[in-house]
Amino acid sequence: MTTKRLEPAPDADERTMLEGWLEYHRQTLAVKCEGLTDAQLRTAAVAPSNLSLMGLVRHAAETERSWYRRVLADEDAGPLHYSDEDPDGEFHLTEDDTWQEAYAGWQAEIEAARRNAAGFHLDDLSRGKHRRTGARPSLRWIHTHMIEEYARHNGHADLIRECLDGATGE
């Protein structure tokens, strides 16, 4: 699998721009994971952190699920990898966790996010509320937050990948 990343056109309208940059950052995380074994993808390469590339992908799936399903669409979508007992469960990997499973779960959440977002205008407020603040953010806010979320974690992914095999890049 080779992921191709495309930046949105510099003259795109706002929605196309926001969704284009979100897709770009989703693709960037996929690129950072390409060509590695399951063992490498599970490796927390920057001690003492337990961050791994597979953990970041599982976190991205949880984040997509939270914002686009629970908050935006007010779906009753429970957690994928965490629990009350293990609130950071997406980062706590075992030998049984596979890239195929993590990637498929992430892609399923991205598809659900795209479907749900398509039913809203940028200024539309979410049907659900943020679990901590009770706010009902607009789709614009959710897209912008997700771009920030991916950009931050893609920086982590850069460092992890470089520690694993020396690969660097944009």
N, CA and C of each residue as an Amber inpcrd file, in Angstrom:
protein
   510
   0.8500000  -1.1820000   0.0000000   0.0000000   0.0000000   0.0000000
   0.8910000   1.2400000   0.0000000   0.6650000   2.1220000  -0.9230000
   1.3560000   3.4020000  -0.9450000   0.3010000   4.4890000  -0.9080000
   0.3740000   5.3030000   0.1140000  -0.6100000   6.3620000   0.2970000
  -0.1320000   7.6150000  -0.4120000  -0.9890000   8.1950000  -1.2030000
  -0.6620000   9.4460000  -1.8940000  -1.3390000  10.5860000  -1.1560000
  -0.5350000  11.5750000  -0.8240000  -1.0700000  12.7470000  -0.1290000
  -1.2050000  13.9020000  -1.1050000  -2.3590000  14.5610000  -1.0490000
  -2.5970000  15.7150000  -1.9030000  -3.0400000  16.8910000  -1.0470000
  -2.3730000  18.0050000  -1.2040000  -2.8060000  19.2310000  -0.5310000
  -4.0030000  19.7950000  -1.2800000  -4.9150000  20.4390000  -0.5470000
  -6.0340000  21.0740000  -1.2500000  -5.5320000  22.2560000  -2.0910000
  -6.2810000  22.5890000  -3.1170000  -5.9180000  23.7250000  -3.9750000
  -5.8920000  25.0020000  -3.1440000  -4.9320000  25.8740000  -3.3970000
  -4.8360000  27.1060000  -2.6130000  -6.0120000  28.0590000  -2.8010000
  -6.8100000  27.8490000  -3.8260000  -7.9650000  28.7220000  -4.0640000
  -9.2950000  27.9990000  -3.8050000  -9.2290000  26.8800000  -3.0690000
 -10.4420000  26.1070000  -2.7870000 -11.3820000  26.8790000  -1.8680000
 -12.6630000  26.5530000  -1.9430000 -13.6140000  27.1490000  -1.0030000
 -13.3350000  26.5890000   0.3980000 -13.9510000  27.1990000   1.4110000
 -13.6180000  26.8630000   2.7920000 -13.8370000  25.3820000   3.1230000
 -14.9620000  24.8290000   2.7650000 -15.2330000  23.4330000   3.1130000
 -14.2420000  22.4960000   2.4240000 -14.0160000  22.7380000   1.1450000
 -13.0620000  21.9140000   0.4080000 -11.6780000  22.0310000   1.0300000
 -11.3090000  23.2320000   1.4570000 -10.0110000  23.4690000   2.0890000
  -9.9060000  22.6940000   3.4090000 -10.9020000  22.8520000   4.2730000
 -10.8650000  22.1700000   5.5750000 -10.8430000  20.6510000   5.4050000
 -11.7170000  20.1430000   4.5720000 -11.7750000  18.6970000   4.3820000
 -10.5340000  18.1930000   3.6500000  -9.9750000  19.0160000   2.7810000
  -8.7430000  18.6440000   2.0970000  -7.5680000  18.5280000   3.0480000
  -7.4330000  19.5060000   3.9590000  -6.3360000  19.4260000   4.9290000
  -6.5510000  18.2990000   5.9250000  -7.7830000  18.0130000   6.2910000
  -8.0540000  16.8820000   7.1710000  -7.6370000  15.5800000   6.4840000
  -8.0140000  15.4220000   5.2160000  -7.6120000  14.2240000   4.4740000
  -6.0920000  14.1330000   4.3500000  -5.4490000  15.2510000   4.0950000
  -3.9870000  15.2770000   3.9830000  -3.3440000  14.7530000   5.2660000
  -3.8430000  15.2010000   6.4010000  -3.2620000  14.7630000   7.6740000
  -3.6130000  13.3160000   7.9950000  -4.7850000  12.8600000   7.6110000
  -5.1060000  11.4310000   7.7590000  -4.1200000  10.6090000   6.9360000
  -3.8910000  11.0350000   5.7120000  -2.9770000  10.3250000   4.8210000
  -1.5430000  10.3670000   5.3490000  -1.1590000  11.4700000   5.9700000
   0.1890000  11.5880000   6.5220000   0.4230000  10.5320000   7.5940000
  -0.5450000  10.3280000   8.4690000  -0.3820000   9.2970000   9.4990000
  -0.2420000   7.9230000   8.8520000  -1.0200000   7.6550000   7.8230000
  -0.8990000   6.3680000   7.1200000   0.4930000   6.2110000   6.5120000
   1.0230000   7.2710000   5.9170000   2.3580000   7.2260000   5.3080000
   3.4090000   6.8850000   6.3630000   3.2820000   7.4640000   7.5380000
   4.2560000   7.2200000   8.6060000   4.2730000   5.7650000   9.0490000
   3.1950000   5.0380000   8.7810000   3.0860000   3.6400000   9.2120000
   3.4470000   2.6390000   8.1170000   3.5850000   3.0970000   6.8910000
   3.8010000   2.1910000   5.7710000   5.1460000   1.4830000   5.8490000
   5.1250000   0.2060000   5.4720000   6.3580000  -0.5570000   5.3370000
   6.9300000  -1.1060000   6.6270000   6.2080000  -1.0000000   7.7260000
   6.6990000  -1.5060000   9.0020000   5.9650000  -2.7900000   9.3940000
   6.6040000  -3.5940000  10.2030000   5.9840000  -4.8170000  10.7060000
   5.0430000  -4.4720000  11.8620000   4.1940000  -5.4250000  12.2050000
   3.3160000  -5.2300000  13.3600000   4.1350000  -4.9420000  14.6160000
   5.2360000  -5.6680000  14.7820000   6.0780000  -5.4580000  15.9650000
   6.6180000  -4.0260000  15.9920000   7.0790000  -3.5260000  14.8570000
   7.5710000  -2.1450000  14.8070000   6.4500000  -1.1570000  15.0950000
   5.2750000  -1.4070000  14.5350000   4.1450000  -0.5020000  14.7280000
   3.6690000  -0.4800000  16.1830000   3.9180000  -1.5590000  16.9160000
   3.5560000  -1.6190000  18.3360000   4.6350000  -1.0330000  19.2330000
   5.8180000  -0.7690000  18.6890000   6.9620000  -0.3410000  19.4930000
   6.8320000   1.1110000  19.9460000   6.9520000   1.2890000  21.2520000
   7.0280000   2.6420000  21.8280000   8.5050000   3.0400000  21.7610000
   8.8550000   3.8370000  20.7790000  10.2590000   4.0650000  20.4270000
  10.9140000   5.2320000  21.1440000  10.1520000   6.0260000  21.8790000
  10.7150000   7.2090000  22.5250000  10.4320000   7.1110000  24.0240000
  11.3380000   6.4590000  24.7360000  11.1600000   6.2680000  26.1840000
  11.1560000   7.6180000  26.8910000  10.4050000   7.7800000  27.9410000
   9.5860000   6.7860000  28.6250000   8.1450000   6.7150000  28.1110000
   7.8460000   7.3770000  27.0220000   6.4860000   7.4020000  26.4850000
   6.0610000   6.0150000  26.0010000   4.7590000   5.7300000  26.1160000
   4.2280000   4.4790000  25.5610000   3.5900000   4.7010000  24.1930000
   3.8370000   5.8680000  23.5690000   3.2990000   6.1420000  22.2430000
   3.9550000   5.2480000  21.2000000   3.1240000   4.6570000  20.3700000
   3.5910000   3.8580000  19.2380000   2.7630000   4.2860000  18.0290000
   3.2140000   3.9180000  16.8500000   2.4550000   4.2630000  15.6500000
   1.0940000   3.5780000  15.6510000   1.0420000   2.3010000  16.0410000
  -0.2480000   1.6180000  16.0880000  -1.1480000   2.2530000  17.1440000
  -0.5760000   2.6500000  18.2640000  -1.3540000   3.3360000  19.2930000
  -1.9120000   4.6560000  18.7870000  -1.1030000   5.3920000  18.0190000
  -1.5870000   6.6540000  17.4490000  -2.7350000   6.4190000  16.4730000
  -2.6500000   5.3580000  15.6790000  -3.7270000   5.0450000  14.7340000
  -4.9920000   4.6580000  15.4990000  -4.8480000   3.8710000  16.5510000
  -6.0130000   3.5080000  17.3640000  -6.5880000   4.7460000  18.0590000
  -5.7260000   5.6610000  18.4910000  -6.1880000   6.9180000  19.0790000
  -6.9350000   7.7510000  18.0430000  -6.4130000   7.7920000  16.8220000
  -7.0860000   8.5380000  15.7480000  -8.4750000   7.9540000  15.4980000
  -8.6010000   6.6370000  15.5270000  -9.9140000   6.0090000  15.3480000
 -10.8580000   6.4230000  16.4740000 -10.3700000   6.4130000  17.7060000
 -11.2000000   6.8270000  18.8480000 -11.6210000   8.2930000  18.7150000
 -10.6980000   9.1290000  18.2610000 -10.9770000  10.5640000  18.1340000
 -11.9840000  10.8310000  17.0190000 -11.8080000  10.1900000  15.8760000
 -12.7840000  10.3070000  14.7810000 -14.1690000   9.8790000  15.2940000
 -14.2150000   8.7620000  15.9790000 -15.4690000   8.2040000  16.5010000
 -16.1330000   9.1700000  17.4750000 -15.3240000   9.7310000  18.3530000
 -15.8610000  10.6390000  19.3630000 -16.4620000  11.8900000  18.7300000
 -15.6900000  12.5600000  17.8790000 -16.1530000  13.8500000  17.3530000
 -17.2360000  13.7240000  16.2850000 -17.0840000  12.7880000  15.3620000
 -18.0150000  12.7250000  14.2420000 -19.2270000  11.8330000  14.5040000
 -19.0840000  10.8650000  15.3750000 -20.2330000  10.0020000  15.6640000
 -20.9360000  10.4420000  16.9470000 -20.2020000  10.5160000  18.0560000
 -20.8530000  10.8500000  19.3240000 -21.2900000  12.3050000  19.3820000
 -20.3800000  13.2200000  19.0520000 -20.6950000  14.6430000  19.1920000
 -21.4880000  15.1490000  17.9940000 -20.9470000  15.0490000  16.7990000
 -21.6220000  15.6260000  15.6380000 -22.9890000  14.9830000  15.4020000
 -23.0300000  13.6660000  15.3100000 -24.2710000  12.9850000  14.9270000
 -25.0840000  12.4710000  16.1100000 -24.5580000  12.5880000  17.3170000
 -25.2270000  12.1170000  18.5400000 -25.5470000  10.6230000  18.4640000
 -24.6000000   9.8560000  17.9280000 -24.7520000   8.4020000  17.8720000
 -24.3020000   7.7910000  19.1940000 -24.8800000   6.6830000  19.5340000
 -24.4790000   5.9280000  20.7180000 -23.3600000   4.9780000  20.2980000
 -22.1570000   5.5170000  20.1810000 -21.0020000   4.7510000  19.7250000
 -20.0200000   4.6340000  20.8780000 -19.9620000   3.4740000  21.4720000
 -19.0650000   3.2520000  22.6020000 -17.6080000   3.2500000  22.1780000
 -16.7230000   3.1410000  23.1610000 -15.2900000   3.1470000  22.8600000
 -14.8540000   1.8850000  22.1260000 -13.7870000   2.0190000  21.3660000
 -13.2050000   0.8890000  20.6490000 -12.1290000   0.1930000  21.4770000
 -11.2820000   0.9780000  22.1320000 -10.0860000   0.4270000  22.7710000
  -9.9060000   0.8320000  24.2320000 -10.6430000   1.7900000  24.7040000
 -10.4410000   2.2270000  26.0780000 -11.6550000   1.8600000  26.9200000
 -11.4950000   2.0300000  28.2230000 -12.5820000   1.7420000  29.1550000
 -12.4200000   2.6560000  30.3680000 -13.3780000   2.6210000  31.2580000
 -13.2470000   3.3980000  32.4960000 -12.0240000   2.9320000  33.2770000
 -11.7480000   1.6450000  33.2300000 -10.5990000   1.0870000  33.9390000
  -9.2760000   1.4180000  33.2480000  -9.3130000   1.6050000  31.9500000
  -8.1090000   1.8970000  31.1650000  -8.4150000   3.0240000  30.1780000
  -8.4640000   4.2770000  30.6690000  -8.8560000   5.4000000  29.8040000
  -7.8960000   5.6780000  28.6470000  -6.6920000   5.1330000  28.6830000
  -5.7430000   5.2710000  27.5740000  -5.5080000   3.9360000  26.8840000
  -6.5270000   3.0940000  26.8700000  -6.4050000   1.7410000  26.3430000
  -5.9350000   1.6500000  24.9080000  -6.2120000   2.6770000  24.1110000
  -5.7720000   2.6140000  22.7110000  -4.2510000   2.5770000  22.5910000
  -3.5550000   3.0470000  23.6270000  -2.0920000   3.0610000  23.6050000
  -1.4900000   1.8260000  24.2720000  -2.2920000   1.0270000  24.9300000
  -1.8070000  -0.1510000  25.6450000  -1.9870000  -1.3860000  24.7690000
  -0.9510000  -1.6860000  24.0240000  -0.9880000  -2.7390000  23.0180000
  -0.4410000  -4.0540000  23.5580000  -0.9240000  -5.1320000  22.9690000
  -0.4070000  -6.4580000  23.2840000   0.1060000  -7.0960000  22.0040000
   0.7430000  -8.2360000  22.1300000   1.2350000  -8.9840000  20.9670000
   0.0960000  -9.3900000  20.0400000  -1.1270000  -9.4650000  20.5810000
  -2.2800000  -9.8750000  19.7730000  -2.8340000  -8.7590000  18.9030000
  -2.4620000  -7.5100000  19.1780000  -2.9650000  -6.3830000  18.3940000
  -2.2350000  -6.3360000  17.0530000  -3.0130000  -6.2100000  15.9800000
  -2.4250000  -6.2310000  14.6370000  -2.6780000  -4.9110000  13.9110000
  -1.7930000  -4.6480000  12.9770000  -1.9430000  -3.4790000  12.1240000
  -3.2190000  -3.5940000  11.2910000  -3.4830000  -4.7680000  10.7680000
  -4.6700000  -4.9620000   9.9330000  -5.9260000  -4.5650000  10.7020000
  -6.0230000  -4.9760000  11.9440000  -7.1820000  -4.6450000  12.7700000
  -7.2240000  -3.1470000  13.0880000  -6.0870000  -2.5850000  13.4790000
  -6.0380000  -1.1600000  13.8260000  -6.3720000  -0.3000000  12.6060000
  -5.7730000  -0.6250000  11.4660000  -5.9910000   0.1530000  10.2470000
  -7.4500000   0.0520000   9.7940000  -8.0050000  -1.1540000   9.8050000
  -9.4010000  -1.3370000   9.3740000 -10.3480000  -0.5570000  10.2810000
 -10.1170000  -0.5880000  11.5720000 -10.9610000   0.1670000  12.5080000
 -10.8650000   1.6630000  12.2690000  -9.6630000   2.1350000  12.0240000
  -9.4420000   3.5600000  11.7590000 -10.1510000   3.9750000  10.4740000
  -9.9860000   3.1820000   9.4170000 -10.6210000   3.5170000   8.1450000
 -12.1380000   3.4930000   8.2580000 -12.6790000   2.5760000   9.0340000
 -14.1340000   2.5250000   9.2330000 -14.6260000   3.7960000   9.9260000
 -13.8540000   4.2840000  10.8880000 -14.2500000   5.5160000  11.5800000
 -14.1100000   6.7330000  10.6750000 -13.1040000   6.7440000   9.8100000
 -12.9570000   7.8390000   8.8470000 -14.1580000   7.8470000   7.8940000
 -14.5670000   6.6840000   7.4190000 -15.7290000   6.6130000   6.5280000
 -16.9940000   7.0920000   7.2370000 -17.1790000   6.7010000   8.4820000
 -18.3400000   7.1680000   9.2550000 -18.2750000   8.6840000   9.4380000
 -17.0820000   9.2030000   9.6810000 -16.9120000  10.6500000   9.8420000
 -17.2890000  11.3800000   8.5580000 -16.8320000  10.8850000   7.4390000
 -17.1590000  11.5140000   6.1510000 -18.6700000  11.4980000   5.9080000
 -19.2990000  10.3630000   6.1490000 -20.7530000  10.2540000   5.9550000
 -21.4880000  11.2340000   6.8610000 -21.1290000  11.2740000   8.1230000
 -21.8250000  12.1620000   9.0510000 -21.5860000  13.6240000   8.7110000
 -20.3620000  13.9900000   8.3860000 -20.0530000  15.3810000   8.0580000
 -20.8030000  15.8260000   6.8070000 -21.0100000  14.9280000   5.8680000
 -21.7000000  15.2760000   4.6170000 -23.1220000  15.7590000   4.8760000
 -23.7050000  15.3930000   5.9880000 -25.0680000  15.8020000   6.3090000
 -25.1660000  17.1350000   7.0350000 -24.0550000  17.8260000   7.1970000
 -24.0240000  19.0910000   7.9370000 -23.3800000  20.1800000   7.0850000
 -23.8080000  21.4130000   7.3060000 -23.1040000  22.5850000   6.7860000
 -22.0550000  22.9810000   7.8150000 -21.0600000  23.7330000   7.3970000
 -19.9820000  24.1100000   8.3150000 -20.4930000  24.8420000   9.5620000
 -21.5240000  25.6610000   9.4120000 -22.0460000  26.4220000  10.5550000
 -23.0360000  25.6380000  11.4180000 -23.4610000  24.4650000  10.9570000
 -24.4170000  23.6670000  11.7310000 -23.7780000  23.2110000  13.0340000
 -24.5490000  23.3110000  14.1050000 -24.0880000  22.8150000  15.3940000
 -24.3210000  21.3150000  15.4760000 -23.4970000  20.6840000  16.2700000
 -23.6070000  19.2380000  16.4400000 -24.9340000  18.8790000  17.0990000
 -25.3740000  17.6580000  16.8700000 -26.5900000  17.1570000  17.5190000
 -26.2930000  16.7240000  18.9470000 -25.0850000  16.2350000  19.1620000
 -24.6560000  15.8150000  20.4900000 -23.8180000  16.8960000  21.1470000
 -23.4400000  16.6270000  22.3760000 -22.6500000  17.5900000  23.1510000
 -21.3030000  16.9830000  23.5300000 -20.3360000  17.8690000  23.6770000
 -19.0260000  17.4470000  24.1630000 -19.2010000  16.9080000  25.5780000
 -18.6080000  15.7610000  25.8800000 -18.8670000  15.0910000  27.1560000
 -18.3610000  15.8550000  28.3680000 -17.3150000  16.6560000  28.2180000
 -16.7930000  17.3980000  29.3670000 -17.3870000  18.7990000  29.4830000
 -17.5410000  19.4870000  28.3590000 -17.9640000  20.8900000  28.4190000
 -19.4510000  21.0880000  28.1820000 -20.1020000  20.1230000  27.5620000
 -21.5070000  20.2780000  27.2190000 -21.7380000  21.1500000  25.9950000
 -20.6450000  21.6100000  25.3690000 -20.7590000  22.4720000  24.1810000
 -21.2640000  21.6670000  22.9920000 -21.9310000  22.3750000  22.0890000
 -22.3680000  21.8170000  20.8100000 -21.5900000  22.5410000  19.7080000
 -20.4220000  22.0280000  19.3470000 -19.5870000  22.7180000  18.3670000
 -20.1360000  22.6120000  16.9540000 -19.7400000  23.5490000  16.1220000
 -20.1030000  23.5000000  14.7010000 -19.2210000  22.4790000  13.9910000
 -19.6730000  22.0660000  12.8110000 -18.8390000  21.1850000  11.9980000
 -17.5100000  21.8700000  11.6920000 -17.5130000  23.1630000  11.4490000
 -16.2770000  23.9010000  11.1740000 -15.2900000  23.7180000  12.3300000
 -15.7820000  23.8740000  13.5600000 -14.9230000  23.7320000  14.7390000
 -14.3820000  22.3050000  14.8220000 -15.2360000  21.3110000  14.5860000
 -14.8000000  19.9130000  14.6630000 -13.7370000  19.6330000  13.6040000
 -13.9670000  20.0700000  12.3710000 -12.9490000  19.8710000  11.3250000
 -11.6340000  20.5340000  11.7230000 -11.7020000  21.7550000  12.2020000
 -10.4840000  22.4800000  12.5770000  -9.7750000  21.7710000  13.7300000
 -10.5400000  21.3300000  14.7020000  -9.9410000  20.6020000  15.8230000
  -9.2760000  19.3170000  15.3480000  -9.9170000  18.6030000  14.4440000
  -9.3460000  17.3470000  13.9570000  -8.0700000  17.5900000  13.1470000
  -8.0040000  18.6750000  12.4020000  -6.7630000  19.0200000  11.6930000
  -5.6560000  19.2450000  12.7140000  -5.9650000  19.9900000  13.7730000
  -4.9790000  20.2290000  14.8470000  -4.5680000  18.9230000  15.5030000
  -5.5220000  18.0650000  15.7840000  -5.2640000  16.7700000  16.4360000
  -4.3110000  15.9280000  15.5890000  -4.6170000  15.7950000  14.3140000
  -3.7540000  15.0180000  13.4310000  -2.3800000  15.6700000  13.2680000
  -2.3320000  16.9840000  13.1080000  -1.0410000  17.6550000  12.9140000
  -0.1290000  17.4140000  14.1120000  -0.6720000  17.5160000  15.3170000
   0.1150000  17.2990000  16.5290000   0.6230000  15.8540000  16.5820000
  -0.2740000  14.9180000  16.3520000   0.1300000  13.5150000  16.4400000
   1.0040000  13.0840000  15.2740000   0.8880000  13.7410000  14.1310000
   1.7980000  13.4300000  13.0340000   3.2220000  13.8400000  13.3890000
   3.3690000  14.8830000  14.1950000   4.6990000  15.2350000  14.7080000
   5.2540000  14.1220000  15.5810000   4.3890000  13.5620000  16.4390000
   4.8160000  12.4110000  17.2430000   5.2070000  11.2530000  16.3260000
   4.3860000  11.0090000  15.3100000   4.6480000   9.9020000  14.3890000
   5.9830000  10.0790000  13.6710000   6.3270000  11.3100000  13.3170000
   7.6270000  11.5750000  12.6910000   8.7640000  11.0930000  13.5790000
   8.7020000  11.4580000  14.8440000   9.7780000  11.0870000  15.7740000
   9.8290000   9.5810000  16.0100000   8.6640000   8.9720000  16.1800000
   8.6280000   7.5270000  16.3990000   9.2030000   6.7960000  15.1950000
   8.7750000   7.1710000  13.9930000   9.2570000   6.5110000  12.7770000
  10.7600000   6.6710000  12.6310000  11.2680000   7.8570000  12.8960000
  12.7110000   8.0730000  12.7700000  13.4740000   7.1860000  13.7500000
  12.9520000   7.0240000  14.9590000  13.6030000   6.1420000  15.9320000
  13.5480000   4.6780000  15.4990000  12.4760000   4.2840000  14.8380000
  12.3260000   2.8760000  14.4290000  13.2620000   2.4700000  13.3180000
  13.3320000   3.2900000  12.2670000  14.1260000   2.8680000  11.1140000
  14.8900000   3.9870000  10.4250000  14.9080000   5.1550000  11.0330000
  15.6610000   6.2610000  10.4740000  14.9270000   7.0380000   9.3900000
  13.7250000   6.5930000   9.0300000  12.9850000   7.2670000   7.9560000
  12.5290000   8.6450000   8.4280000  12.7760000   9.6190000   7.6110000
  12.3200000  10.9830000   7.8790000  11.5670000  11.4660000   6.6620000
  10.9010000  12.5570000   6.7930000  10.2020000  13.0970000   5.6430000
   9.1080000  14.0150000   6.0650000   8.5080000  14.5890000   5.0900000
   7.4390000  15.5580000   5.2980000   6.2210000  14.8920000   5.8540000
